[in-house]
């Protein structure tokens, strides 16, 4: 059984979608969800879904091996689903090629520090882009610069607001993220 640990910072809609996708799998299980926010909605979703979860603080993540040890004991693949902190080098080194992230734009456009959520969608609208989408990529030591695994595009209409773009992008995330995770973990497409 291949094991996934999800790192999330927010509401957890993508995490819930991933958990539900793998609930009936005989090959893959989401073992745990970790959050850097003790009041994140994702933790409530985990309780409802009966998924092991806990929150950690900055010190646990960057200055101790607490989170690293949890990951080593529970993960074959780490999935970032709306997780906003940069991954420390010690975790990247321990899970080289085994950490993936989803970004709400077509990288390399609109990536990097501070480019997440509505900031991305507003930039897409402000720059009058004709299309946007999602990028699923491996995580390395730089924000949004790891090797691209998969991209999906969606049209941006002239009248779209950033909220409209966010909805379109979220639909792509729901549709593709769990299937790409499954392909990566089962086909050993880890780098």
PAMI-568624 format. One record per residue: x, y, z of N, C-alpha, C in turn; residue in one letter; residue number from 1. Coordinates in steps of 0.2 Angstrom, whole numbers, plus 5000, padded with zeros to 4 digits. Example, Ala and Ser with C-alpha at 12.3 -4.5 7.8 and 13.67 -1.06 7.14 Angstrom:
REM residues 2
   nc1   nc2   nc3  cac1  cac2  cac3   cc1   cc2   cc3  residuo  num
  5066  4972  5039  5062  4978  5039  5066  4984  5039        A    1
  5064  4989  5035  5068  4995  5036  5064  5000  5039        S    2
***
This chain:
REM residues 191
   nc1   nc2   nc3  cac1  cac2  cac3   cc1   cc2   cc3  residuo  num
  5004  4994  5000  5000  5000  5000  5004  5006  5000        X    1
  5004  5010  4995  5007  5017  4995  5004  5022  4999        X    2
  5008  5026  5003  5005  5031  5008  5007  5038  5005        X    3
  5001  5042  5006  5002  5049  5005  5000  5053  5011        X    4
  5005  5058  5012  5003  5063  5017  5002  5070  5014        X    5
  4997  5073  5016  4995  5079  5013  4997  5085  5018        X    6
  5000  5090  5015  5001  5096  5019  4997  5102  5016        X    7
  4993  5105  5020  4988  5110  5018  4988  5116  5024        X    8
  4986  5122  5021  4986  5127  5026  4979  5130  5026        X    9
  4975  5128  5022  4968  5132  5022  4962  5128  5023        X   10
  4957  5129  5018  4951  5126  5019  4951  5119  5018        X   11
  4955  5116  5014  4956  5109  5013  4951  5106  5008        X   12
  4948  5110  5003  4944  5107  4998  4948  5102  4994        X   13
  4954  5104  4991  4958  5099  4987  4960  5093  4991        X   14
  4962  5094  4998  4963  5089  5002  4958  5084  5003        X   15
  4952  5086  5004  4946  5082  5004  4944  5078  4998        X   16
  4945  5082  4992  4944  5078  4986  4949  5073  4985        X   17
  4955  5074  4987  4960  5069  4986  4959  5063  4991        X   18
  4957  5064  4997  4955  5059  5002  4950  5055  5000        X   19
  4944  5058  4997  4939  5054  4995  4940  5050  4989        X   20
  4945  5053  4984  4947  5049  4978  4950  5042  4980        X   21
  4954  5042  4985  4958  5036  4987  4955  5032  4992        X   22
  4949  5034  4995  4946  5030  5000  4944  5023  4998        X   23
  4943  5021  4992  4941  5015  4990  4947  5011  4987        X   24
  4953  5014  4986  4959  5012  4983  4961  5006  4987        X   25
  4964  5001  4984  4967  4995  4987  4975  4996  4987        X   26
  4977  5001  4983  4984  5002  4982  4987  5009  4985        X   27
  4982  5014  4987  4985  5020  4989  4980  5022  4995        X   28
  4984  5025  5000  4980  5028  5006  4983  5034  5008        X   29
  4978  5039  5010  4980  5045  5013  4981  5044  5020        X   30
  4987  5043  5023  4988  5042  5030  4987  5047  5035        X   31
  4988  5053  5032  4988  5059  5037  4988  5066  5033        X   32
  4985  5071  5037  4985  5078  5034  4989  5082  5040        X   33
  4993  5086  5038  4997  5090  5042  4996  5097  5040        X   34
  4995  5102  5045  4994  5109  5043  4998  5113  5048        X   35
  5000  5119  5045  5004  5124  5049  4999  5129  5052        X   36
  4993  5127  5052  4988  5132  5055  4983  5128  5060        X   37
  4984  5129  5066  4980  5125  5071  4972  5126  5070        X   38
  4970  5131  5067  4963  5132  5066  4961  5132  5058        X   39
  4965  5128  5054  4964  5128  5047  4957  5123  5047        X   40
  4953  5125  5042  4947  5121  5041  4949  5114  5038        X   41
  4954  5113  5035  4956  5106  5033  4956  5101  5039        X   42
  4958  5104  5045  4958  5099  5050  4951  5097  5052        X   43
  4946  5101  5052  4939  5099  5053  4937  5094  5048        X   44
  4939  5095  5042  4937  5091  5036  4940  5084  5038        X   45
  4946  5084  5040  4949  5077  5042  4946  5074  5047        X   46
  4944  5077  5052  4940  5074  5058  4934  5071  5055        X   47
  4930  5075  5051  4924  5072  5048  4925  5066  5044        X   48
  4931  5066  5040  4933  5060  5036  4937  5055  5039        X   49
  4938  5056  5046  4941  5051  5050  4948  5049  5048        X   50
  4952  5055  5046  4959  5055  5044  4963  5058  5049        X   51
  4969  5054  5051  4973  5057  5056  4976  5063  5054        X   52
  4977  5068  5058  4979  5075  5057  4982  5078  5063        X   53
  4986  5083  5061  4989  5087  5067  4992  5094  5064        X   54
  4992  5098  5068  4995  5105  5066  5002  5105  5069        X   55
  5006  5109  5066  5013  5111  5069  5015  5118  5068        X   56
  5020  5120  5072  5022  5127  5071  5028  5128  5067        X   57
  5030  5134  5066  5036  5136  5062  5042  5132  5065        X   58
  5043  5132  5072  5049  5129  5075  5049  5121  5073        X   59
  5043  5118  5074  5043  5111  5072  5045  5109  5065        X   60
  5043  5114  5061  5044  5113  5054  5051  5114  5052        X   61
  5054  5120  5054  5061  5122  5052  5066  5120  5056        X   62
  5065  5120  5063  5071  5120  5067  5071  5113  5071        X   63
  5066  5109  5070  5067  5102  5073  5065  5097  5068        X   64
  5066  5090  5070  5064  5085  5065  5057  5082  5067        X   65
  5053  5086  5070  5047  5083  5072  5043  5081  5066        X   66
  5042  5086  5061  5038  5085  5055  5041  5080  5051        X   67
  5048  5081  5050  5052  5076  5046  5051  5069  5048        X   68
  5051  5068  5054  5050  5061  5057  5043  5058  5056        X   69
  5038  5063  5057  5031  5060  5055  5031  5058  5048        X   70
  5033  5063  5043  5033  5061  5036  5037  5055  5035        X   71
  5043  5054  5038  5047  5047  5036  5043  5041  5038        X   72
  5039  5042  5044  5035  5036  5046  5028  5035  5042        X   73
  5026  5040  5039  5019  5039  5036  5019  5041  5028        X   74
  5024  5042  5025  5023  5045  5018  5028  5041  5013        X   75
  5025  5039  5007  5029  5037  5002  5029  5043  4997        X   76
  5024  5047  4997  5023  5053  4993  5020  5059  4997        X   77
  5023  5065  4997  5020  5071  5000  5017  5075  4995        X   78
  5010  5077  4997  5006  5081  4992  5005  5088  4995        X   79
  5007  5093  4992  5005  5100  4995  4999  5102  4991        X   80
  4994  5103  4995  4987  5105  4993  4985  5112  4996        X   81
  4988  5117  4994  4986  5124  4997  4991  5125  5003        X   82
  4997  5122  5003  5002  5123  5008  5006  5129  5006        X   83
  5007  5134  5011  5010  5140  5009  5017  5141  5011        X   84
  5020  5137  5015  5027  5138  5017  5031  5134  5013        X   85
  5037  5137  5012  5043  5134  5008  5045  5128  5012        X   86
  5046  5123  5008  5048  5116  5011  5056  5117  5013        X   87
  5057  5115  5019  5064  5115  5021  5069  5110  5017        X   88
  5075  5112  5017  5080  5108  5013  5080  5101  5016        X   89
  5080  5100  5022  5080  5093  5025  5075  5089  5023        X   90
  5069  5091  5022  5063  5087  5020  5064  5086  5012        X   91
  5066  5091  5009  5067  5090  5001  5072  5085  5000        X   92
  5077  5085  5004  5083  5080  5003  5080  5073  5005        X   93
  5076  5072  5011  5074  5066  5013  5069  5063  5008        X   94
  5065  5067  5004  5060  5065  5000  5061  5068  4993        X   95
  5067  5067  4991  5069  5070  4984  5065  5067  4979        X   96
  5061  5071  4975  5057  5068  4969  5051  5065  4972        X   97
  5049  5066  4978  5043  5063  4981  5039  5068  4984        X   98
  5039  5074  4982  5035  5079  4985  5032  5083  4978        X   99
  5025  5083  4978  5022  5087  4973  5017  5092  4975        X  100
  5017  5097  4971  5012  5103  4972  5008  5104  4967        X  101
  5002  5108  4968  4998  5110  4963  4998  5118  4963        X  102
  4999  5121  4957  4999  5128  4957  4993  5131  4953        X  103
  4990  5136  4955  4984  5138  4951  4986  5143  4945        X  104
  4991  5141  4941  4992  5145  4935  4997  5140  4930        X  105
  4998  5143  4925  5002  5139  4920  5009  5141  4921        X  106
  5013  5138  4925  5020  5139  4926  5024  5139  4920        X  107
  5029  5143  4919  5032  5147  4924  5029  5154  4925        X  108
  5023  5155  4922  5019  5161  4923  5016  5161  4930        X  109
  5016  5167  4933  5013  5168  4939  5015  5163  4945        X  110
  5021  5162  4945  5024  5157  4951  5029  5161  4955        X  111
  5031  5158  4960  5036  5161  4965  5033  5164  4971        X  112
  5037  5166  4976  5035  5169  4982  5029  5174  4982        X  113
  5024  5173  4986  5018  5177  4986  5013  5176  4981        X  114
  5015  5172  4976  5010  5170  4971  5006  5164  4972        X  115
  5000  5165  4975  4996  5160  4977  4988  5162  4977        X  116
  4984  5158  4977  4977  5159  4977  4975  5165  4973        X  117
  4971  5170  4976  4968  5175  4973  4973  5180  4970        X  118
  4979  5180  4973  4985  5184  4970  4986  5182  4963        X  119
  4986  5176  4961  4987  5173  4955  4982  5175  4950        X  120
  4975  5174  4952  4970  5175  4948  4969  5182  4946        X  121
  4970  5187  4951  4970  5194  4950  4976  5196  4945        X  122
  4981  5193  4945  4987  5195  4940  4985  5192  4933        X  123
  4982  5186  4933  4979  5184  4926  4974  5189  4923        X  124
  4970  5191  4927  4965  5196  4925  4968  5203  4923        X  125
  4972  5205  4927  4976  5212  4926  4980  5212  4920        X  126
  4983  5206  4918  4987  5205  4912  4983  5203  4906        X  127
  4976  5203  4907  4972  5201  4901  4974  5195  4898        X  128
  4976  5190  4902  4978  5183  4899  4971  5180  4895        X  129
  4973  5176  4890  4967  5173  4886  4966  5166  4889        X  130
  4971  5163  4893  4970  5157  4896  4974  5156  4902        X  131
  4972  5152  4907  4976  5150  4913  4975  5143  4914        X  132
  4977  5141  4920  4976  5134  4921  4979  5131  4928        X  133
  4981  5125  4928  4985  5122  4934  4991  5119  4931        X  134
  4996  5119  4936  5002  5115  4935  5003  5111  4941        X  135
  5004  5105  4940  5006  5100  4945  5014  5099  4944        X  136
  5018  5100  4949  5025  5099  4948  5028  5096  4954        X  137
  5034  5094  4953  5039  5092  4959  5041  5098  4963        X  138
  5042  5097  4969  5045  5102  4973  5052  5102  4974        X  139
  5055  5108  4973  5062  5108  4974  5064  5114  4979        X  140
  5070  5116  4980  5071  5121  4985  5069  5128  4983        X  141
  5066  5129  4977  5063  5136  4975  5056  5135  4974        X  142
  5052  5141  4976  5045  5141  4975  5043  5140  4967        X  143
  5039  5135  4966  5036  5134  4959  5041  5133  4954        X  144
  5047  5130  4955  5052  5129  4950  5054  5122  4948        X  145
  5050  5117  4952  5052  5110  4951  5049  5108  4944        X  146
  5052  5102  4942  5050  5099  4935  5042  5098  4935        X  147
  5039  5100  4929  5032  5100  4928  5030  5093  4926        X  148
  5025  5091  4930  5022  5084  4929  5016  5084  4924        X  149
  5012  5090  4925  5006  5090  4921  5003  5097  4921        X  150
  5000  5099  4916  4997  5106  4915  4990  5105  4912        X  151
  4985  5108  4914  4978  5109  4911  4976  5116  4910        X  152
  4973  5118  4904  4972  5125  4903  4964  5126  4903        X  153
  4963  5132  4904  4956  5134  4904  4956  5141  4901        X  154
  4950  5143  4897  4950  5149  4893  4948  5155  4898        X  155
  4951  5160  4898  4949  5166  4902  4945  5171  4897        X  156
  4938  5172  4899  4934  5176  4894  4935  5183  4896        X  157
  4934  5188  4892  4935  5195  4893  4931  5198  4899        X  158
  4925  5195  4900  4921  5198  4906  4922  5194  4912        X  159
  4927  5189  4912  4928  5185  4918  4931  5190  4924        X  160
  4929  5189  4930  4932  5192  4936  4937  5187  4939        X  161
  4941  5189  4943  4946  5185  4946  4942  5179  4950        X  162
  4936  5180  4952  4932  5175  4956  4930  5170  4951        X  163
  4928  5172  4945  4927  5167  4939  4932  5163  4937        X  164
  4938  5166  4937  4944  5162  4935  4946  5157  4941        X  165
  4945  5159  4947  4946  5155  4953  4942  5149  4952        X  166
  4936  5150  4950  4931  5144  4950  4933  5139  4944        X  167
  4935  5142  4939  4937  5138  4933  4943  5134  4935        X  168
  4948  5137  4938  4954  5134  4940  4953  5128  4945        X  169
  4949  5130  4950  4947  5125  4955  4944  5119  4952        X  170
  4940  5120  4947  4937  5114  4944  4942  5109  4940        X  171
  4947  5113  4937  4953  5109  4935  4957  5105  4940        X  172
  4958  5108  4946  4961  5105  4952  4957  5099  4954        X  173
  4951  5100  4955  4947  5094  4957  4947  5088  4952        X  174
  4947  5090  4945  4947  5085  4940  4953  5081  4939        X  175
  4959  5085  4940  4965  5082  4938  4970  5080  4944        X  176
  4970  5084  4949  4975  5082  4954  4975  5075  4957        X  177
  4969  5072  4959  4969  5066  4962  4972  5060  4956        X  178
  4970  5061  4950  4972  5056  4945  4979  5057  4944        X  179
  4982  5063  4944  4989  5064  4942  4993  5061  4948        X  180
  4991  5062  4954  4994  5059  4960  4994  5052  4960        X  181
  4989  5049  4958  4988  5041  4957  4993  5039  4952        X  182
  4994  5042  4946  4998  5040  4941  5006  5041  4944        X  183
  5007  5046  4947  5014  5047  4950  5016  5042  4955        X  184
  5011  5040  4959  5013  5036  4965  5013  5028  4963        X  185
  5008  5027  4958  5008  5020  4956  5013  5018  4950        X  186
  5014  5023  4946  5019  5021  4941  5026  5023  4942        X  187
  5027  5024  4949  5034  5026  4951  5037  5032  4947        X  188
  5033  5037  4946  5035  5043  4942  5038  5048  4947        X  189
  5041  5045  4952  5044  5050  4957  5051  5051  4954        X  190
  5054  5056  4954  5060  5058  4951  5066  5054  4955        X  191
***
